[in-house]
Amino acid sequence: MDRMIPLPVGSPAPDFVLIEPTGRRALMSEMMGWKGILLVFYPSDWGLVCHWQMVALRDMQSDLEEAGYTLMGVSFNDLVSHGLWAERLKLRFPLMSDRDLAVTKAYGVYDDNEESYNKGRPLRGLFMVSREMIITWSWVTENLWIEPDYDGLLRIARESSEPGPG
């Protein structure tokens, strides 16, 4: 069987509707910041490295928003888990429930490795999606213990070529 491959930079980004823990249905394309969205796939609520990742993103959320990006987390966990975890971590960005993993698979970040502890869940991955729904940057890892370079991510967000409002 061929392994799943993450969508490359320059690809059209699949739009999707998922449900936030508040019960609100959200269409990704309607949640854009003035540059776009930083879509954050992660294996699971309550995981150790997922905890570190979400806290790091929470702590840099204002800087990412200032750079023009809205954050959105995606995993297979249910709405109750998302709500409790977001409250515990004091997250101010939505965690979307992808129970059937359709969005995870559409972005090519479904872990289909038969030997992986994470099999059947999202890989850890980030996608910058422009307002035009094009993937402008991505980072994906199969190693559950690896986190992205947060300083590099913020630099890329700030250096994006799209002009700001005004």
Order of alpha helices (4+ residues) and beta strands (2+ residues): beta-beta-beta-alpha-beta-alpha-beta-alpha-beta-beta-alpha
